[in-house]
Amino acid sequence: MDIFSFIKNVDKPNMSTLERAYAILWWAGREDNTIGMSTNEICKVIESAGHPKQNVSRINTQLLKDKLVCKVPGKEQWRLKVHPRIQLDEKYEQAISIPKKLKPTDSVLPRALFNNTRGYIEKVVFQINGSYDSGLFDCCAVMCRRLLETLIIEVYESVNRTGDIKNNDGHFFMFSDLLKVFEKDGNLNPSRNTKQALSDFKKLGDLSAHNRRFNARKEDIDRIRDGIRTASEELLHLSKII
């Protein structure tokens, strides 16, 4: 996020020109409080947010009288004083922590395989690829686990046999128990490749979800990526989704 995106994000209709100037000066000095901006620079940023051309002289006069800002020594620039900056920290740090919108990719699983299946399945695949792209490999592994759990349940729902994968309370089994039932199911007869892929993934999925001393790495996902893709496609066919 640059300063122009920042001011557009925090700008409100009822903000005064001085409040916009405070926000801009907060951004300029967020890492070094000695860094400031000139009145001309402040006005340009305000205008970039869609406001009309600013009166530089008038804003400069307002800043001269304002007790929350001061001049940067030796420069024609303004900066926020310490206490006003502290008061604005929480407000604006939240504004710059808004997550960046991820670009859809096929980094782990091809989106085309899941297009027009189920909306919730497509969203999980988006999160799998997005977390991998962002270097969040434990998150990626956990979301892969969720995808495979979901697809196995879809298979049993398609043949009206969900009772085979539920406990006495009527809740679906966890991933480990789902696999035990699915791998031994002679009626569904999953392929050897899919059984192996699910087994390989289970080890990583268990570590990422339950082992507090384990953190998945890129190579862990890369190693089981092809297997997840193979298993997913077979499960989609068995569930009659595709």
N, C-alpha and C positions, 0 to 999 in steps of 0.2 A: 504493500500500500504506500503510495506517495502522498505528499502533502495535499495535492489537489483532490485525490480520492478521499483523503481523511476529512477535509472540510465539507465535502459533499455529503459524507456519511453522517457527520455530527450536526450539520446545519439544521436549524429549526426556524419556522416562520416568525416566532416571537423573540428570537435572539436579537440583541442589539449589536450595533457595529463593534462596540468595544468587546462584547462577549465573543464575537467571531475573532477579533484580534487576539484575545486571550488564548483561544483554542489554537490559533495559528502559531503563536509564540510558544505555547506548550509543546506543540509538535516539533518546532525548530530546535528547542533545547531539551528534548526528552532524554537524550543521552549525555549531554553536556550543557549544564545550565548557563554557561557563559556565552553560548552561541545565541545570537539574536537575528532579527530581520529589520530591514528598513521599512518606513511607512509605505513607500512605493511598492515594495515586495508584498507587504500585507494586503494592500489594496488589490493587487493583481490576483492574489489567491482568492480573495472574497469575490471578485468578479468572475473567477473561473467556476464558482459554484452556481452561477446563473444570475447574480445580482447586477444591477446597473453600474455604470462607471462610478467609481468612488471619488469623493472630494478629498484629495490627499492632504491639503492644507488643514481642512477642518479636523480630519482624523489625527493629524500630527498634533494639533492644539489639544485635542481631547487626551491624547497619550501623555502630553507634557503635564497635564493637571492630574492625571490618574495616579493613585497611590499604590496600585498593584504592579506597576511596571517601572523599569528604570532604564537609563541609557547604558549601552555597552561601552565601557571605557575606551576612548580613542576612536570610536566609530559612530556613524550616524545610524545606529540600530537600536532596537528595543529588545528587552528581555523581561521575562516574568521574575518577580522577586521570589524568594524561597518559599514563604508560607502560602501564597496563592498557588504556586506550583504543586505543593503537597496536597492542597485541597482539590486540585483538578486531576491529580494522578489517577485516583480510583475511577473517576468518571470517564476519562479518555483512554485509559489503558484497556478498559472493557471494550471501547469502540474499536480499537485497533486489533483486538483479539478475535474478531469475527472470522470464522474459517473461510479460506479461499474456496470458491466453487471449483470442484474437480472436473477435469475434462474426461469424458468417457473414453476408456481404452480397452484393449483386448490383452492386457499384459499377463493375466493368469488364465482366464477363460474367454473364449470368443463370444461376444455379445450376440452374434448372429444365431448361435445355437439355441439361445434362450428367448429370442425375440418372439412375441406373440404367444408366450406360454402362460405364465401367470404374472400379474404385476408384482406381487411380493417376491417371486423368484427372480425376476429381472432386477429388482432393487438390491437383493442380496448379492447378485453377480456384480452389479455396479460397485458395491462396497468392497467386495473381494478385490477387484482390480484397483480401485481407488486406494485402499489401504496398502496394497503392494507398492503402488507408485509413490506413496508418501513415506515408504520405509517403515510402516507399522506392521511388521511381519507376524507378531503374535495376534494382532487384530485380524489379519488376513487369514491365519490358520483357524481362528475361532469362527469366522464367517464361512469358511469352507466347510467346517463341521456342521454349521447350521444348514447350509445348502444341502449337504448329503442327508442329514436327518430329515429335512423337509421332503426331499425326493423319495426317500424310502417310504415315508408315510403316504405320499401321493400314490405310490405303487399299490399299497395295501388298500387305500381308499378306492382305487379304481376297480378292485376285484371284490369289494365289500367284505374285507377280512380284517378290519381294523382291530377287532377283538383279539387277534393273534399278537398284537404288538402293544397291548395296554396292560397295566397292572390292575390289581384288585380295586383300586380307587377310580379306575376309568381314565387314568392319565397315560399318555404315550410313554413307552420306555425311553430311557436315555440312550445315547448313541451306541454305547457298548452292547447293550442288550438288543437294540434294534439289529445290529450287525449279526449277532448270534442267531437270531431268528431268520434273517434274510439269507445268510450264507448257507443255511441248511434246508432252505425251502425248495423241495423237489418240484413243486408246482410252478414256481417262477423260474427255477433253473438258471440263476445268474451265471454269466460266463466266468471262466477262470481269471481272465484279465481284470474283470470288475471286482471279483473277490480279493484278488491280490492288491489292487489299488486301494480298496477300502481298508484292508488290513494295514497297508503301509501308512495310509493317512492317519489311522486311529492312533498310532504311536505319537505322531507329531501333535495331533489335536489334543490328546490327553495332556501332553507336556505343556502346551501353550495355555490350556484352560485351567490346569490344576497344580502345576509345579511352580512354586513361587521363586525358585532359583534358576529357572530356565527361561531364556528369551530366544524366540525363533529368529533365524537370520535369513537373508535372501536365498542362500544356497539350500536351506531347508525347504522353502517353498518351491524352488526350481526343481528340486529332486522329485517331488511328488506331483508337480503340476500336470504332466501328461496323463498320469493315472487318474487324477480328479476329473479331467476332461473326458476320458474314456468312460469312467464310471457314471458321470453325469448324463452322458448321451444315452447309455443303455438304460438308466433309470427313467429318463424321459420317455423312451420307447415303451418300457414295461408299464409305465403309468398311463400310457396312451395319450400323454400330453402332446407328443409329436408323433 
